[in-house]
């Protein structure tokens, strides 16, 4: 597939933004070393998979759910105590309002 002008323009813009972010400088020549282009491509590939891969998104969702489940298991007793304290506080506040 040949790159059309729109894709080329956006890729140039992305490359320029990446160089500024990475190196805190602009590149007035518009040419880059093979090493720098490889770093750029590898980072773009990583971003693409992280943000757009269905498999990665599913794995991330499962990992987040597993993390939440572990956190909940570790904190369930404390959360129950805090909930009970809140309910008692609300009950006492209601009693005081009625008096």
C-alpha positions as CSV (number, residue, x, y, z in Angstrom):
1,X,0.0,0.0,0.0
2,X,1.4,3.4,-1.0
3,X,1.2,6.2,1.5
4,X,-1.1,9.0,0.5
5,X,-0.3,12.6,1.3
6,X,-2.6,12.7,4.3
7,X,-0.9,9.7,5.9
8,X,2.6,11.0,5.1
9,X,1.7,14.4,6.6
10,X,0.4,12.9,9.8
11,X,3.4,10.5,10.1
12,X,5.8,13.5,9.7
13,X,3.8,15.4,12.4
14,X,3.9,12.4,14.7
15,X,7.6,11.9,14.2
16,X,8.3,15.6,14.8
17,X,6.2,15.5,18.0
18,X,7.9,12.4,19.2
19,X,11.4,13.9,18.6
20,X,10.5,17.0,20.5
21,X,9.0,14.9,23.4
22,X,12.0,12.5,23.5
23,X,14.9,14.9,22.8
24,X,13.4,18.3,23.8
25,X,14.5,19.7,20.5
26,X,13.3,20.0,16.9
27,X,15.0,18.6,13.9
28,X,15.2,21.2,11.1
29,X,16.7,18.8,8.5
30,X,13.8,16.4,8.5
31,X,16.2,13.5,8.4
32,X,17.0,11.0,11.1
33,X,19.4,8.2,11.9
34,X,18.3,4.6,11.4
35,X,18.7,4.1,15.2
36,X,16.3,7.0,15.9
37,X,13.8,5.9,13.3
38,X,13.9,2.3,14.8
39,X,13.3,3.7,18.3
40,X,10.4,5.7,16.9
41,X,8.9,2.8,15.1
42,X,9.3,0.5,18.1
43,X,7.6,3.0,20.4
44,X,4.8,3.5,17.9
45,X,4.3,-0.2,17.6
46,X,4.1,-0.5,21.3
47,X,1.5,2.3,21.5
48,X,-0.5,0.8,18.7
49,X,-0.7,-2.6,20.4
50,X,-1.4,-1.0,23.8
51,X,-4.2,1.2,22.7
52,X,-5.7,-0.6,19.7
53,X,-5.0,-4.4,20.0
54,X,-8.2,-6.3,20.9
55,X,-6.1,-9.0,22.5
56,X,-4.1,-6.5,24.5
57,X,-7.2,-4.7,25.5
58,X,-8.8,-7.9,26.7
59,X,-5.7,-8.9,28.6
60,X,-5.5,-5.5,30.2
61,X,-9.2,-5.7,31.2
62,X,-8.6,-9.1,32.8
63,X,-5.5,-7.9,34.6
64,X,-7.3,-4.9,35.9
65,X,-10.2,-7.1,37.2
66,X,-7.7,-9.5,38.8
67,X,-5.9,-6.6,40.5
68,X,-9.3,-5.2,41.7
69,X,-10.3,-8.6,43.0
70,X,-7.1,-9.0,44.9
71,X,-7.4,-5.5,46.3
72,X,-11.0,-6.1,47.3
73,X,-10.1,-9.4,49.0
74,X,-7.3,-7.7,51.0
75,X,-9.5,-4.8,52.0
76,X,-13.0,-6.3,52.4
77,X,-12.9,-6.3,56.2
78,X,-11.7,-2.7,56.5
79,X,-14.4,-1.6,54.0
80,X,-17.1,-3.5,56.0
81,X,-15.9,-1.8,59.2
82,X,-16.0,1.7,57.5
83,X,-19.4,0.9,56.1
84,X,-20.7,0.0,59.6
85,X,-19.2,3.1,61.2
86,X,-20.9,5.2,58.5
87,X,-24.2,3.6,59.1
88,X,-23.9,4.1,62.9
89,X,-23.0,7.7,62.3
90,X,-26.0,8.2,60.0
91,X,-28.3,6.5,62.5
92,X,-27.0,8.7,65.4
93,X,-27.3,11.8,63.2
94,X,-30.9,10.9,62.5
95,X,-31.7,10.3,66.2
96,X,-30.3,13.8,67.0
97,X,-32.4,15.5,64.3
98,X,-35.5,13.8,65.7
99,X,-34.8,15.1,69.2
